[in-house]
Amino acid sequence: MEPGEALRVLEAARAGGLEAIAAAGTLEELEAAKVAVLGRKAPFTEVQRSLGSFGEDDRRRIGRVANEVRGALQAALEERRAELARIEEERLLRADAVDVTLPGRRPRSGSLHPLTIVERDIVEIFTRMGYRVAEGPEVEDDWHNFEALNIPPDHPARTMKDSLYIDVDGLLLRTETSAVQIRTLESQPPPVYVVAPGRTYRREAVDATHLSVFHQVEGLAVDEGLSFADMKGTLEAFARAMFGERRRVRLNPDYFPFVEPGAQVAVSCFVCDGAGCATCGNGWIELLGAGMVHPRVLENCGVDSERYTGFAFGMGIERVAMVRYGVSDMRLFVEGDVRFLEQFQGAA
Ligand SMILES: [Zn+2]
């Protein structure tokens, strides 16, 4: 290569290189431009490689120009690289930007299960009256579930309730929360005022009004001088708190082994106010069973039945929820259908 040609190649490399660098629109394009102007096969590099073939003066002159050209190209590369990085960052920021003018998406919120709402309400009404919450195991023994409740082995009540027995002798899934009455009386002396909400189990064919796993709230009051009138007044206060101030209760004689006398308690219908409608039929809604605690039950728990009297009541939470919300099929409570459950959002 002639020295004159080498100088022309260098100037062309400078001009063409600066142009290519300025034209690079991305960091990738810039990298390609760098290879083209300063890479192993670039004309600029060829000139450098041939410097040794020139005489000393030419070599010095051409070498100086080559250094200038490389410096100019490297400076231009750096400048363009910084510029492209800034542009890229701005692009990313714009892509990530939140558009505050878009309408919001409302998150779906959960809600309490209707049975939970009803259970909490029942419990709250009684705790306001001074009752405390008692609990017992769902797997019970024969004593607490039957015998202590005045239901001896040959009693027809045992066949009336189709119990679910465990593979351990004498154990079963409790058929009612009444077992908690016994556990409470065994563990503390009167006065006793408790409500016991919980799950109960029976071998039932499941239909619109029966479940094999259901919920009850049991109530027990044992004190000196408690009478049938106290029971009626308590249940009336409950019915009013639950279903409205104008409710009345009606008691019809009924039989449960662990109370004497026993009663079926009905509440005047809160839909028709007792006139009769589709919800109630005859103006009354049967809500729960109740009665004065049988003296033998008190004695079974070591409570002096001469000194203390008491009353007990039990109600099905599903039943109360059906009445309250106008639900005609009990199975809806356990099927987990969101379309059913979300209707209770905000209910209380
Ligand atoms: Zn009615």
Boltz pocket constraint, residues with backbone or C-beta under 6 A from the ligand:
constraints:
  - pocket:
      binder: B
      contacts: [[A, 269], [A, 270], [A, 271], [A, 272], [A, 273], [A, 274], [A, 275], [A, 276], [A, 277], [A, 278], [A, 279], [A, 280], [A, 281], [A, 283], [A, 284]]
      max_distance: 6.0
